[in-house]
Amino acid sequence: MRKYLRIPALFISFVFLSTPIIQVVGEPRITLRSSPKDVSVAQIESMSNISIRGDNEEGIYLHSTINHSYESKSINGDSVVIDHATGLMWPDSGLEANTMFFWSSVSEEKGIPLNRGSGYAGFQDWRLPTLEEAVSLLESSRSHGLFIDPIINKGIEQIFTSDVSGQRFVWEVSFAAGSIRLEHNNFASYMVPVRSEN
C-alpha cells in the first residue's frame, strides 16, 4: 500500500516543479502625442482617454480616463514620478509654485531650467508637455483642492502646454478647475516639464 502512495506523491511533486511559470502581462502602455502642434477644439473633443464634462467661456472641463500606475523614486538625488501607464516621467511637484514663466521663454527644451547643467535627475531632455500629456494628469475629482494626484503636483494650479491654437494662443491646463483653456502666448504661468521614460 505504501508503494502506491509514494508514486502519486512523486508524480504530483514532479508536475508542480515542472509547470512553467506564466507571467501575467499588464495593460499595454498608452502612447500620448509628444510633439507640439496647433490643436483645435474639434480635435480635443475627439481625443481618446478623456471624458468631457462640459464647457463654457472659461474653458473645457474634462478629465483623463487613464488608469495610472505612478511610482515615485529618486534618480541621481532628484525626485521624479514615473507613470508606467504612459511611460512619462515628471519631476516631483514640478517647479517652484511661486515661479512663473512666459510661454515664449520655455517653449523650447533649452528654455526649461531642468535642462541646465547636468540636468534634473541626470536628463537634459525635459520639455513642456503636449495638451494630451498634460490632460492625462487631470483627475475626475479634487484631491487636496486640485484635480491632480498629489504625487505629481503639490500646489501648482495651472500649467502651460506646448500646444497652440493659431499664432497667438497657447493651451493651458487648470488643475484648480479641472479644465483646459486658451491663454495668450505672452501670458505668464507655471510649468511642469515632462520627458519620455525611454
C-alpha positions as CSV (number, residue, x, y, z in Angstrom):
1,M,0.0,0.0,0.0
2,R,2.8,2.4,0.8
3,K,4.4,1.9,-2.6
4,Y,1.3,3.2,-4.3
5,L,1.1,6.2,-2.1
6,R,4.7,7.3,-2.8
7,I,4.3,7.1,-6.6
8,P,1.4,9.6,-6.8
9,A,3.2,11.9,-4.4
10,L,6.4,11.9,-6.5
11,F,4.3,12.4,-9.7
12,I,2.4,15.3,-8.1
13,S,5.7,16.9,-7.0
14,F,7.2,16.5,-10.4
15,V,4.1,18.1,-12.0
16,F,4.3,21.1,-9.7
17,L,8.0,21.6,-10.1
18,S,8.0,21.3,-13.9
19,T,5.0,23.5,-14.6
20,P,6.1,26.6,-16.5
21,I,5.7,30.0,-14.8
22,I,3.2,32.1,-16.7
23,Q,3.9,35.8,-16.5
24,V,0.8,38.0,-16.3
25,V,1.2,40.9,-18.6
26,G,-0.4,44.2,-17.6
27,E,-2.3,46.6,-19.8
28,P,-0.4,47.9,-22.8
29,R,1.3,51.2,-22.4
30,I,-0.8,54.2,-23.6
31,T,1.1,56.3,-26.1
32,L,0.4,60.0,-26.0
33,R,1.4,62.6,-28.6
34,S,4.7,64.2,-27.6
35,S,5.3,66.7,-30.4
36,P,3.7,70.1,-30.2
37,K,1.1,71.2,-32.7
38,D,-1.8,73.5,-33.5
39,V,-4.8,72.0,-31.7
40,S,-8.5,72.9,-32.4
41,V,-11.5,72.4,-30.1
42,A,-12.8,69.7,-32.5
43,Q,-9.5,67.8,-32.1
44,I,-9.8,68.0,-28.4
45,E,-13.3,66.6,-28.5
46,S,-12.1,63.6,-30.5
47,M,-9.1,62.8,-28.2
48,S,-9.1,59.4,-26.7
49,N,-8.5,58.7,-23.0
50,I,-10.6,61.8,-21.9
51,S,-14.1,62.4,-20.6
52,I,-15.5,65.9,-21.3
53,R,-17.9,67.1,-18.5
54,G,-18.9,70.4,-20.2
55,D,-17.6,73.8,-21.4
56,N,-18.3,77.5,-21.0
57,E,-16.5,80.8,-21.7
58,E,-13.9,79.8,-19.0
59,G,-12.8,76.6,-20.8
60,I,-13.5,72.9,-21.4
61,Y,-14.0,70.8,-18.3
62,L,-12.6,67.3,-18.7
63,H,-10.5,64.6,-17.0
64,S,-8.4,61.7,-18.0
65,T,-9.7,58.1,-18.1
66,I,-6.2,56.6,-17.9
67,N,-5.7,54.1,-15.1
68,H,-2.3,55.5,-13.9
69,S,0.5,53.5,-12.3
70,Y,2.6,56.1,-10.6
71,E,5.9,55.4,-9.0
72,S,7.9,58.0,-7.0
73,K,11.6,57.5,-7.0
74,S,14.9,59.3,-6.7
75,I,17.4,59.4,-9.6
76,N,20.8,61.0,-9.0
77,G,19.4,62.6,-5.9
78,D,16.4,64.2,-7.7
79,S,12.8,63.1,-7.1
80,V,10.7,62.1,-10.1
81,V,7.4,60.4,-10.6
82,I,7.1,57.8,-13.4
83,D,3.7,56.9,-14.8
84,H,4.1,53.4,-16.1
85,A,0.7,53.6,-17.8
86,T,2.0,56.3,-20.2
87,G,5.8,55.9,-19.9
88,L,6.1,59.6,-18.9
89,M,8.5,60.9,-16.2
90,W,7.5,64.0,-14.3
91,P,9.7,66.0,-11.8
92,D,8.3,65.6,-8.3
93,S,6.0,68.7,-7.7
94,G,7.0,70.3,-11.0
95,L,9.0,73.5,-10.4
96,E,8.6,76.0,-7.6
97,A,5.0,77.0,-7.2
98,N,6.0,80.7,-6.9
99,T,8.0,80.8,-10.1
100,M,6.0,81.8,-13.2
101,F,7.4,81.7,-16.8
102,F,6.4,83.3,-20.1
103,W,5.5,80.6,-22.6
104,S,7.8,82.0,-25.3
105,S,10.8,81.7,-22.9
106,V,10.2,77.9,-22.2
107,S,8.6,76.7,-25.4
108,E,11.9,75.0,-26.4
109,E,13.8,72.5,-24.4
110,K,16.8,74.8,-24.0
111,G,14.4,77.2,-22.1
112,I,13.5,74.6,-19.5
113,P,15.5,75.2,-16.3
114,L,15.7,71.5,-15.5
115,N,17.9,71.0,-18.6
116,R,20.7,73.2,-17.3
117,G,24.0,71.8,-16.1
118,S,23.9,68.1,-15.8
119,G,20.1,68.1,-16.0
120,Y,17.4,67.2,-13.5
121,A,17.8,63.5,-12.5
122,G,20.7,63.4,-15.0
123,F,18.4,64.2,-18.0
124,Q,18.6,67.2,-20.3
125,D,15.6,66.4,-22.5
126,W,12.8,67.9,-20.3
127,R,10.2,69.7,-22.3
128,L,6.7,71.2,-22.0
129,P,4.0,68.6,-22.1
130,T,1.6,68.4,-25.0
131,L,-2.0,69.0,-24.3
132,E,-2.6,65.3,-24.4
133,E,0.2,64.6,-21.9
134,A,-0.9,67.4,-19.5
135,V,-4.6,66.4,-19.7
136,S,-3.6,62.9,-18.8
137,L,-2.9,64.2,-15.3
138,L,-6.4,65.6,-14.8
139,E,-8.4,63.6,-12.3
140,S,-12.2,63.4,-12.2
141,S,-12.3,64.7,-8.6
142,R,-10.4,67.0,-6.4
143,S,-7.6,65.9,-4.1
144,H,-6.1,68.5,-1.7
145,G,-8.1,71.1,-3.7
146,L,-6.8,70.2,-7.2
147,F,-7.9,67.9,-9.9
148,I,-4.5,66.1,-9.9
149,D,-2.9,63.3,-7.9
150,P,-0.7,65.0,-5.2
151,I,2.1,62.6,-6.0
152,I,2.6,64.7,-9.2
153,N,1.7,68.2,-8.0
154,K,1.7,69.7,-4.6
155,G,0.3,73.2,-5.3
156,I,0.6,74.4,-8.9
157,E,-2.8,75.4,-10.1
158,Q,-2.3,75.7,-13.9
159,I,0.5,74.9,-16.4
160,F,1.5,75.7,-19.9
161,T,1.4,73.0,-22.6
162,S,3.5,73.1,-25.8
163,D,0.3,73.1,-28.0
164,V,-1.0,76.3,-29.5
165,S,-4.2,77.5,-31.3
166,G,-3.2,79.8,-34.1
167,Q,-0.1,82.0,-33.7
168,R,-1.1,83.9,-30.6
169,F,-2.7,81.4,-28.2
170,V,-1.4,78.5,-26.2
171,W,-3.4,75.8,-24.4
172,E,-3.2,75.8,-20.6
173,V,-4.4,73.1,-18.2
174,S,-6.0,74.2,-15.0
175,F,-5.7,71.7,-12.1
176,A,-7.7,74.1,-9.9
177,A,-10.7,74.0,-12.2
178,G,-10.2,70.6,-13.9
179,S,-10.3,72.3,-17.3
180,I,-8.3,73.5,-20.3
181,R,-8.4,76.9,-21.8
182,L,-6.6,79.2,-24.3
183,E,-4.2,81.9,-23.0
184,H,-2.3,84.5,-24.9
185,N,1.2,83.2,-25.7
186,N,2.8,86.1,-23.8
187,F,0.8,85.2,-20.6
188,A,2.9,84.1,-17.6
189,S,2.0,80.8,-16.0
190,Y,3.6,77.8,-14.2
191,M,5.1,74.7,-15.8
192,V,5.6,71.1,-15.0
193,P,8.1,69.7,-17.5
194,V,8.0,66.1,-18.7
195,R,10.2,63.6,-20.5
196,S,9.6,60.2,-22.0
197,E,10.9,57.4,-19.8
198,N,12.7,55.6,-22.6
